[in-house]
Amino acid sequence: VPATAQNIKPTHSWPQLGVEASIPFANHRGIRNFEPDGDDGIWLQDMRDRWYYGKIIGPCTGLNFATAIGYETRGTSTFDKFSAILVDGQKCQLESLVTSDKPPSKKQREKARAERRAAEKQQTETPR
């Protein structure tokens, strides 16, 4: 019996999102692509087209405009929450690495970031 597209689950989907994860064989082209989330985080795509989101400890200056990144796995072949990304010689340590959907469009990310900043500004200006 031939398999139909309806019966095949895509390899790029996760059973659950937001779960702590790791990317195996990172030193053997295990990381295929990346999308910055400003200077605060990064989406990484593995060779099976699955996406991960890495939250960075503190801002990673220049990440939002990076066309290439490096990564440090601390002597293992696995990229995880103990790893770091390298941007223009700067080491940016991860706080977490979780399963994720593909990143929203750049326009959607910029809108969400602007809304977040406006809300933060309003909180700091509101008298107590």
N, C-alpha and C positions, 0 to 999 in steps of 0.2 A: 504494500500500500504506500503510495507516494505521500511524503509529508507536505502539508500545505503551509503557507506563510502564517496562517492563523494559529497553527499548532506549535510554531517555533517561537520560543521566547528569545528576544534579542540578547546578545551577550553583554550589551552595554547597560543593562538595567540592574538595579540593586534591589534585593528583597526588602531592605530597610535603609532609609536615608538618615544621616547624622550620626552614624555609628563609627566609633574609632576604628581606623583602618591603617593599612600599610601597603606600599607599592613594591612588589617583589621585583628583583632583577633590575633595579634602578640604574645600576652601573653597566647594564647590557641593553641599553635602549628601552628600558621599561617605562620611561616617561616619554610620551609622544608629543605633548603640546602643553601650553600653559596660557592662562588668561589672568592678568593682574586684577585685583579688587582694590584699586587705589594703592595706598602704601600699607594697608592693614592686613591684606590676605591675598591668597592666590588659589585659583582653580588649576588642578593638574589633571591631565588626561593620560591614562595608561594605554598600552598597546592593544588592549581589548575594547577600546573606546569607552571605558568607564571613567567617570569624573570623581574627583576628590576635592575637598576644600581644606586649605591649610590656613589657619589663623596664625598671624605672626605676632610675636611678643614685641610691642612697641612699633613705631613706624619704620618701614623699610624704604628709605629715601631713594627715589628713582625707579622703584618697581613699576609704577603706573606707566612709565614710558620705556621700559626695558623691551628690547627686541630679542634678547637672549639672556638666559640665566644659567648659573651653575648650581650644583647642589652637593652638599656634604652629608654623607651617611655614616660617618664615624667608623669607618673600616668594615662595614657590612655591605651587602648588596641590596639591602632593604631601605626604602625611604619611608620614614614614619615620623611621629610627633617629636622624636629626639633628633631629627635631622634639621638641616638649615639650608636656605637657598643663598646663593651668592649673586649680588647685583653690583656691577661696577666695582668689584673688589670688596664690597661691604657684605659682611656675614649677617643674615637675618634669620634668627632662631625661630622655629615653629613652637607654638603653644599647643596646637592640636592639629590632627589630620583626620578628617571624617569623610564618609561616603557622601556623594552629592549628586544632584541633577546637573545637567550641563549649565554653564553660566548663563545668566540673563544677558540680553544685548547690552552693549556699552552705554547706550542711551538710557536704558532702564536702570543700570547701575548708577549712573551719574544722577539721575532723578532721585533715587532712593538715598544716595549719599547727601544730596542737597536737603532733602526732607529731614534726615537725621541731624544734620548740622543746625537747621532752623529750630528743631525741637530742643536740642541741647542749649542753643543760645537763649531760647525763651525760658528754659528752666533756670539758667544762671541770672537772667534779668528779672525774674519774678520775685518781688519782695516777700519775705517770710513773716 
